[in-house]
Amino acid sequence: MSYSKFEEYLSKVISKVKSREAHSMIKKELSNHMEELSQSFQERGLSVKDADKKAMQEMGEPSIVGENMNHLHKPRMDWLLIVLFVILAAISFLPLIHGVSASSISFIKNQAVWLFLSILALIGFLFFDYRKLKNLWMYFYGGGLIVFFTTFLVGIEMNGAKRWISFGGITIDGPAISLFLFLIAWAGIFAKSSEFKGWKKQAALLCLFWIPVPLYVMVPQFTFSIIYFLCVLAMYVFSYAPKQYSMKVSVGNLILGIIFISTMIPHFSNSNLVDTLIPLRNILSEAGWFGNGLYHNLNLPEAHTDFVFPFLIYSFGWVFGTILCLLLFAFILRISLNAFQTKDLFGRLLAIGGAVLFVVPTCWSILTGLGIAPIITVSLPFISYGGSMLLVYSSLLGLILNVYRRKDIAAPTITN
């Protein structure tokens, strides 16, 4: 085979492809295809030189092939997800506008600052090559533990929970940051699952899986323990581990998780649950189709955080509440569908874990607001007031958009 002729042909093709990240993948793909064509022509009786020439003719004019490859392998942007993010972020200011006062103005300013920082984080993770994070799983997992122990040792206690860390006047939610770090770590671990064979390594992974669960309970931030548990379990199910083994491990851990969660919920849910549900039902029944307007005398604790959903329904009605639910579930559905458009396992796991990280607090917050689920501390993604969670959600969205952006550029690591 005439490698020099093939290289010359490939160079002409590659020169038409603008995305440098896709060059090596396209070159490998076309080279293999031309070798197969050349081999097939040789088997039909052609000489090596004639077979190579015939193979390149079959491939087509290099400039045309290059233009086609440039169209197929270029960065993509999911504008629908970005539009949904902008809409949800704008809605987050509505509960803060209610009742103009010095405190509400302060909340609006804080939310605006955190939203600006979150947008910067989103952009940073969007244009950074996420694949470079895969081999750093150990550092991300260790970073998550360090954040935990820092919170325990020097954290600030607020509302009975020691979960805040102060850096230069900025207070962040330590467990929230650790949740983001653990998600990246486990995506990296499951993407390299072939390196964790043998019962000793599997037992070590099982220990690493369960360690953060009691830590979140100790903070206490029970909601995060549920989110973490389901995120990692979902990533494991889609990590292409041997089916029978993965099903046994998944079912076993799921049973243990259900037992753990059902045991702990009574300790973390509101002790006056029945008394709390009554005003919620009254609030919802008084909302009507179009609500009572933004300025009213509703006295609802944590209306801008844990109970933001019933507050919005009371203010703008069930029509607005239905549209909000549709926006949130369209956002989650879009992420879930995008996860299966990439052939890169690490990227797919990041998107799957991210989808679960969004769906659990979304469903729980809505069901709590409707008086169905037990009342525990949980924020509605992008809408509830809170800088740290907004930063985490935005950073995660940046990674998910990054995976989608490189879905036609990243070399496939999933084989059908």
Backbone torsions as a table, in degrees:
resi	resn	phi	psi	omega
1	MET	NA	137.5	-178.0
2	SER	-87.0	93.1	-177.7
3	TYR	-64.8	-34.5	-178.5
4	SER	-64.1	-41.1	178.0
5	LYS	-65.6	-43.3	178.3
6	PHE	-62.4	-42.4	-179.9
7	GLU	-63.6	-39.4	178.0
8	GLU	-63.8	-42.9	179.0
9	TYR	-63.6	-46.4	-179.3
10	LEU	-64.0	-36.4	179.4
11	SER	-63.4	-39.6	177.8
12	LYS	-66.0	-38.3	178.2
13	VAL	-66.2	-48.4	-175.9
14	ILE	-63.5	-31.6	-178.6
15	SER	-62.6	-20.1	179.6
16	LYS	-90.5	-8.7	-177.6
17	VAL	-95.5	118.9	-175.0
18	LYS	-75.2	-33.5	-177.1
19	SER	-79.0	109.2	-179.6
20	ARG	-66.0	-29.6	-179.7
21	GLU	-63.1	-25.6	-177.4
22	ALA	-90.4	-7.8	-174.2
23	HIS	-58.3	-51.7	-176.2
24	SER	-63.1	-39.3	-179.8
25	MET	-66.4	-44.3	179.8
26	ILE	-65.2	-41.7	-179.7
27	LYS	-61.9	-43.8	179.0
28	LYS	-65.7	-42.3	-178.5
29	GLU	-63.2	-48.1	-178.8
30	LEU	-69.9	-37.8	179.6
31	SER	-61.4	-45.3	178.6
32	ASN	-62.8	-40.3	-178.4
33	HIS	-66.6	-41.2	179.5
34	MET	-68.2	-36.4	177.0
35	GLU	-63.4	-40.4	178.1
36	GLU	-65.2	-42.3	178.3
37	LEU	-63.8	-45.4	180.0
38	SER	-60.6	-42.3	179.8
39	GLN	-63.9	-40.0	180.0
40	SER	-66.2	-37.6	178.4
41	PHE	-70.2	-35.1	176.8
42	GLN	-64.9	-36.6	178.2
43	GLU	-67.3	-20.4	177.4
44	ARG	-87.9	-0.2	173.7
45	GLY	110.3	-0.7	179.2
46	LEU	-78.7	152.5	176.0
47	SER	-71.3	167.4	-178.8
48	VAL	-60.5	-43.9	-178.4
49	LYS	-63.5	-46.3	-179.8
50	ASP	-68.1	-36.8	179.6
51	ALA	-64.5	-40.7	178.3
52	ASP	-65.5	-41.7	180.0
53	LYS	-64.7	-41.7	179.3
54	LYS	-65.6	-38.0	179.9
55	ALA	-63.2	-42.9	179.5
56	MET	-68.1	-34.6	176.3
57	GLN	-65.3	-40.3	178.2
58	GLU	-63.7	-35.0	180.0
59	MET	-66.7	-33.1	179.1
60	GLY	107.3	174.7	179.9
61	GLU	-61.3	128.2	-174.8
62	PRO	-58.9	-34.9	-179.9
63	SER	-66.6	-39.6	179.5
64	ILE	-69.7	-42.9	177.3
65	VAL	-61.0	-41.3	179.0
66	GLY	-62.8	-42.0	178.7
67	GLU	-64.7	-40.0	176.9
68	ASN	-64.1	-41.6	179.0
69	MET	-66.6	-35.3	178.1
70	ASN	-64.4	-37.0	178.1
71	HIS	-70.3	-37.9	-177.6
72	LEU	-77.0	-38.6	-173.5
73	HIS	-111.6	75.4	176.5
74	LYS	-138.6	155.7	-179.3
75	PRO	-60.8	139.9	178.9
76	ARG	-114.2	153.6	177.2
77	MET	-126.6	127.6	178.3
78	ASP	-88.2	89.1	-176.4
79	TRP	-68.9	-27.3	179.0
80	LEU	-62.7	-44.3	178.1
81	LEU	-63.0	-39.4	-179.9
82	ILE	-65.8	-42.8	178.1
83	VAL	-62.4	-43.1	178.6
84	LEU	-62.8	-40.2	177.3
85	PHE	-60.8	-44.4	-179.7
86	VAL	-62.7	-42.8	-179.7
87	ILE	-63.7	-47.7	-178.9
88	LEU	-64.8	-39.5	178.5
89	ALA	-64.5	-36.6	178.3
90	ALA	-67.7	-38.2	179.6
91	ILE	-63.4	-28.9	-176.9
92	SER	-62.0	-19.8	-179.7
93	PHE	-83.5	-17.4	-176.1
94	LEU	-61.4	-47.3	179.0
95	PRO	-64.6	-23.1	-178.2
96	LEU	-80.5	-24.5	-179.9
97	ILE	-74.3	-26.0	-177.4
98	HIS	-57.7	121.6	177.5
99	GLY	71.4	84.2	-176.9
100	VAL	-66.2	118.1	179.0
101	SER	-152.7	174.8	-179.6
102	ALA	-62.3	-39.5	-178.9
103	SER	-67.8	-41.0	-179.7
104	SER	-66.6	-38.6	176.9
105	ILE	-63.3	-38.5	177.0
106	SER	-63.9	-41.7	177.8
107	PHE	-61.7	-42.2	-179.3
108	ILE	-63.3	-42.9	178.7
109	LYS	-63.3	-44.3	179.7
110	ASN	-62.6	-43.4	-179.9
111	GLN	-63.8	-38.4	179.3
112	ALA	-65.1	-41.4	178.7
113	VAL	-64.1	-46.4	-179.8
114	TRP	-66.0	-35.1	177.8
115	LEU	-65.6	-39.8	177.3
116	PHE	-62.5	-45.7	178.2
117	LEU	-63.9	-37.1	-179.5
118	SER	-67.6	-37.1	177.3
119	ILE	-65.6	-40.3	176.1
120	LEU	-61.3	-42.4	177.8
121	ALA	-64.0	-41.8	178.4
122	LEU	-59.5	-46.8	-179.9
123	ILE	-63.6	-41.3	179.4
124	GLY	-61.0	-46.0	179.7
125	PHE	-74.7	-22.2	179.3
126	LEU	-69.8	-41.2	-174.1
127	PHE	-100.6	-2.4	174.0
128	PHE	-83.8	139.8	179.9
129	ASP	-71.8	103.6	-174.6
130	TYR	-61.6	-24.1	-176.9
131	ARG	-63.8	-21.5	178.7
132	LYS	-70.3	-15.0	-178.9
133	LEU	-82.5	-17.5	-172.1
134	LYS	-59.0	-43.3	-176.3
135	ASN	-83.4	0.9	-179.2
136	LEU	-102.7	18.7	-174.6
137	TRP	-56.4	-36.6	-177.7
138	MET	-64.0	-38.0	-179.9
139	TYR	-71.3	-37.2	178.8
140	PHE	-68.2	-41.2	178.3
141	TYR	-65.4	-45.7	177.1
142	GLY	-62.0	-37.4	177.2
143	GLY	-63.1	-38.2	176.4
144	GLY	-61.8	-42.3	178.6
145	LEU	-67.5	-39.4	179.1
146	ILE	-62.0	-41.9	177.9
147	VAL	-60.8	-41.0	178.5
148	PHE	-60.1	-53.5	-175.3
149	PHE	-67.8	-31.9	174.4
150	THR	-63.3	-40.4	177.9
151	THR	-63.0	-43.3	-179.5
152	PHE	-64.3	-39.4	-172.5
153	LEU	-82.9	-47.6	-173.3
154	VAL	-123.7	13.7	-177.8
155	GLY	-69.3	159.6	178.8
156	ILE	-98.7	131.6	-179.4
157	GLU	-91.6	127.1	176.2
158	MET	-136.7	135.2	178.7
159	ASN	53.1	38.1	176.5
160	GLY	79.5	6.5	-179.3
161	ALA	-126.7	127.9	178.2
162	LYS	-96.1	80.3	-173.9
163	ARG	-130.5	10.9	-174.0
164	TRP	-114.2	139.0	177.1
165	ILE	-121.3	133.8	-178.7
166	SER	-105.2	127.4	176.8
167	PHE	-126.8	107.2	175.7
168	GLY	55.2	40.4	178.7
169	GLY	89.5	-7.8	177.7
170	ILE	-102.4	126.2	-179.7
171	THR	-103.9	125.8	-179.4
172	ILE	-122.3	156.1	179.0
173	ASP	-85.7	104.8	-176.8
174	GLY	-57.4	-51.6	179.3
175	PRO	-58.8	-33.0	178.4
176	ALA	-64.8	-43.9	178.3
177	ILE	-64.5	-40.4	-179.8
178	SER	-63.8	-34.1	178.6
179	LEU	-60.6	-43.0	177.8
180	PHE	-64.0	-43.0	-179.3
181	LEU	-66.5	-41.5	179.3
182	PHE	-64.4	-37.8	-179.4
183	LEU	-62.1	-45.4	178.5
184	ILE	-63.7	-40.8	-179.1
185	ALA	-60.3	-47.3	-177.1
186	TRP	-71.4	-30.9	173.7
187	ALA	-62.4	-40.6	177.1
188	GLY	-67.1	-40.1	179.6
189	ILE	-63.3	-49.1	-177.0
190	PHE	-70.4	-26.3	176.1
191	ALA	-72.1	-19.0	178.2
192	LYS	-116.7	35.9	-174.2
193	SER	-61.7	-24.0	179.9
194	SER	-65.7	-18.6	179.9
195	GLU	-86.9	-1.9	-176.5
196	PHE	-118.5	48.6	178.3
197	LYS	-90.9	153.8	-177.6
198	GLY	100.7	146.8	-173.2
199	TRP	-67.2	-29.8	-179.9
200	LYS	-66.4	-45.8	179.5
201	LYS	-68.5	-36.7	177.8
202	GLN	-65.7	-39.0	177.6
203	ALA	-65.6	-38.2	177.8
204	ALA	-63.7	-41.1	177.8
205	LEU	-64.3	-37.9	178.9
206	LEU	-62.8	-39.8	177.3
207	CYS	-65.8	-44.0	178.6
208	LEU	-61.3	-33.9	179.8
209	PHE	-65.9	-43.2	-172.2
210	TRP	-86.4	-19.3	-176.2
211	ILE	-56.0	-47.8	-177.8
212	PRO	-66.6	-23.6	-175.6
213	VAL	-59.7	-54.7	177.7
214	PRO	-67.2	-26.6	178.1
215	LEU	-64.1	-42.1	177.4
216	TYR	-64.0	-35.3	179.1
217	VAL	-67.7	-36.5	-177.7
218	MET	-70.7	-24.3	-172.4
219	VAL	-56.9	-52.2	1.7
220	PRO	-99.0	137.4	174.9
221	GLN	-145.2	74.9	-172.7
222	PHE	-63.4	-34.2	-179.6
223	THR	-58.8	-40.9	-179.7
224	PHE	-64.8	-33.4	178.3
225	SER	-64.2	-37.6	177.8
226	ILE	-68.3	-46.4	-179.4
227	ILE	-61.6	-47.2	179.5
228	TYR	-58.9	-48.1	-177.7
229	PHE	-58.0	-49.0	-176.3
230	LEU	-72.0	-34.5	177.6
231	CYS	-61.4	-50.8	-177.6
232	VAL	-66.1	-40.3	-179.7
233	LEU	-64.1	-41.7	179.0
234	ALA	-64.5	-41.7	178.7
235	MET	-64.5	-37.1	179.9
236	TYR	-66.1	-41.1	-179.7
237	VAL	-60.1	-36.2	-177.8
238	PHE	-99.6	18.3	-176.9
239	SER	-90.6	5.5	178.4
240	TYR	61.4	34.6	170.4
241	ALA	-74.6	161.2	177.5
242	PRO	-50.0	129.1	-168.8
243	LYS	-58.1	-51.5	-176.0
244	GLN	-62.1	-44.6	-179.3
245	TYR	-65.8	-44.5	-177.7
246	SER	-65.0	-35.7	179.2
247	MET	-66.2	-42.2	179.1
248	LYS	-62.6	-45.8	-179.4
249	VAL	-64.9	-43.5	-178.1
250	SER	-64.1	-47.7	-179.0
251	VAL	-64.0	-42.7	179.6
252	GLY	-60.7	-46.7	179.4
253	ASN	-69.3	-33.7	178.8
254	LEU	-64.7	-42.3	178.0
255	ILE	-62.1	-46.0	177.8
256	LEU	-61.6	-39.9	179.5
257	GLY	-65.1	-41.6	179.1
258	ILE	-63.1	-42.7	177.9
259	ILE	-61.8	-44.5	-178.9
260	PHE	-63.9	-48.1	-177.3
261	ILE	-64.5	-46.0	-179.3
262	SER	-64.1	-28.3	178.2
263	THR	-75.8	-36.7	-173.3
264	MET	-87.9	-26.1	-176.6
265	ILE	-54.1	-45.7	179.7
266	PRO	-58.6	-26.3	-178.2
267	HIS	-81.0	-22.5	-175.0
268	PHE	-110.8	-15.6	177.3
269	SER	-77.8	162.2	-177.3
270	ASN	-60.8	129.5	-177.8
271	SER	-68.5	-26.2	178.0
272	ASN	-99.9	47.1	-172.2
273	LEU	-56.8	-47.5	-177.3
274	VAL	-62.7	-44.3	-180.0
275	ASP	-65.1	-31.2	-179.1
276	THR	-76.1	-34.4	-178.0
277	LEU	-67.9	-30.1	-176.1
278	ILE	-62.4	-52.0	176.8
279	PRO	-63.2	-32.1	177.5
280	LEU	-62.3	-43.7	179.5
281	ARG	-65.5	-38.7	177.9
282	ASN	-65.1	-42.4	179.5
283	ILE	-60.4	-45.9	-178.5
284	LEU	-67.2	-37.3	-178.7
285	SER	-70.9	-25.8	-179.4
286	GLU	-89.7	-1.8	-174.9
287	ALA	-70.0	-44.1	-175.5
288	GLY	73.7	-178.0	-178.3
289	TRP	-70.8	-34.7	-173.2
290	PHE	-121.3	10.3	170.8
291	GLY	77.0	-174.9	-176.0
292	ASN	-110.0	10.6	-178.2
293	GLY	87.2	166.5	-176.0
294	LEU	-76.7	-29.4	-177.1
295	TYR	-103.5	107.0	-178.0
296	HIS	-150.7	178.3	-176.1
297	ASN	-104.5	26.1	179.3
298	LEU	-64.2	127.6	177.5
299	ASN	-105.6	92.0	-178.3
300	LEU	-124.9	114.9	-179.6
301	PRO	-64.6	146.0	179.2
302	GLU	54.0	39.7	-178.2
303	ALA	-67.3	-21.4	-179.2
304	HIS	-96.9	-3.5	-179.2
305	THR	-125.8	-91.6	-173.4
306	ASP	-67.2	-32.2	-176.8
307	PHE	-113.3	35.2	-179.4
308	VAL	-68.3	-31.6	-177.9
309	PHE	-67.1	-52.1	177.0
310	PRO	-63.3	-31.4	176.8
311	PHE	-62.2	-44.6	-179.4
312	LEU	-66.6	-36.9	177.8
313	ILE	-66.0	-44.6	179.3
314	TYR	-61.9	-37.9	-176.6
315	SER	-77.6	-42.1	-171.9
316	PHE	-117.7	-4.2	173.0
317	GLY	93.4	173.5	-177.0
318	TRP	-70.8	-26.2	176.5
319	VAL	-63.1	-47.4	178.1
320	PHE	-63.8	-42.3	179.3
321	GLY	-60.5	-40.2	178.3
322	THR	-65.8	-44.0	178.6
323	ILE	-62.7	-40.0	179.1
324	LEU	-62.4	-43.4	177.4
325	CYS	-60.9	-42.2	179.5
326	LEU	-64.2	-39.6	177.9
327	LEU	-62.9	-44.9	-178.6
328	LEU	-65.3	-43.5	-178.2
329	PHE	-75.1	-27.6	172.3
330	ALA	-66.0	-39.1	177.4
331	PHE	-61.2	-47.8	-178.7
332	ILE	-68.0	-41.5	179.3
333	LEU	-62.3	-40.8	179.6
334	ARG	-61.8	-43.6	177.7
335	ILE	-62.3	-44.4	-178.5
336	SER	-61.9	-42.2	179.2
337	LEU	-68.4	-39.1	179.6
338	ASN	-63.5	-30.1	-178.4
339	ALA	-58.5	-32.4	-175.1
340	PHE	-97.8	10.2	175.2
341	GLN	-94.1	-13.0	177.7
342	THR	-98.2	145.8	177.4
343	LYS	-98.4	6.5	177.0
344	ASP	-93.4	119.5	-173.8
345	LEU	-62.5	-44.0	-179.6
346	PHE	-60.1	-44.8	178.2
347	GLY	-63.7	-40.6	179.5
348	ARG	-63.5	-41.9	-179.9
349	LEU	-66.8	-37.7	176.3
350	LEU	-60.6	-43.5	-178.7
351	ALA	-69.0	-38.9	179.1
352	ILE	-66.1	-47.2	177.1
353	GLY	-61.1	-39.2	178.2
354	GLY	-64.6	-40.2	178.4
355	ALA	-60.6	-43.0	179.3
356	VAL	-67.4	-38.3	179.8
357	LEU	-64.0	-28.0	175.5
358	PHE	-83.7	-39.8	-170.9
359	VAL	-72.0	-36.3	-176.9
360	VAL	-64.8	-55.3	179.0
361	PRO	-65.4	-31.8	178.8
362	THR	-62.8	-52.4	-178.9
363	CYS	-63.8	-43.8	-177.5
364	TRP	-65.5	-42.3	-179.4
365	SER	-63.8	-42.9	179.9
366	ILE	-66.9	-45.2	-179.6
367	LEU	-66.2	-35.0	175.5
368	THR	-65.3	-44.1	179.1
369	GLY	-62.4	-28.6	178.1
370	LEU	-87.1	-1.0	178.8
371	GLY	79.0	23.0	-177.2
372	ILE	-101.3	-47.9	-177.3
373	ALA	-89.6	154.6	175.4
374	PRO	-58.2	147.7	-176.4
375	ILE	-87.0	106.6	173.1
376	ILE	-132.7	163.1	-177.2
377	THR	-65.3	116.5	178.6
378	VAL	-155.1	139.6	-178.0
379	SER	-105.5	147.8	176.2
380	LEU	-85.8	119.0	-173.4
381	PRO	-50.1	128.9	177.1
382	PHE	70.8	-11.3	-174.3
383	ILE	-109.1	-43.8	178.2
384	SER	-64.0	144.0	178.0
385	TYR	-68.2	137.1	178.9
386	GLY	152.3	120.0	-174.2
387	GLY	-73.0	-42.3	-174.4
388	SER	-65.0	-46.3	180.0
389	MET	-67.4	-36.3	176.2
390	LEU	-62.1	-39.9	177.8
391	LEU	-65.4	-42.3	179.2
392	VAL	-65.1	-48.3	-179.2
393	TYR	-61.8	-40.3	-178.7
394	SER	-69.8	-41.0	177.5
395	SER	-62.2	-42.7	179.2
396	LEU	-65.3	-41.0	177.1
397	LEU	-62.2	-38.2	176.5
398	GLY	-59.8	-42.7	177.5
399	LEU	-64.2	-42.4	-179.2
400	ILE	-65.1	-41.9	175.5
401	LEU	-64.4	-34.1	177.3
402	ASN	-63.6	-43.1	178.4
403	VAL	-61.3	-44.5	179.1
404	TYR	-65.2	-40.4	-178.3
405	ARG	-60.2	-34.1	-176.2
406	ARG	-104.1	15.1	-175.7
407	LYS	-62.9	-28.2	178.9
408	ASP	-102.0	6.0	-178.9
409	ILE	-113.1	-40.8	-176.8
410	ALA	-66.1	137.2	178.1
411	ALA	-66.3	137.0	-177.4
412	PRO	-67.1	133.8	175.2
413	THR	-119.7	6.1	176.0
414	ILE	-112.1	125.5	178.2
415	THR	-107.2	132.7	-179.4
416	ASN	-70.5	NA	NA
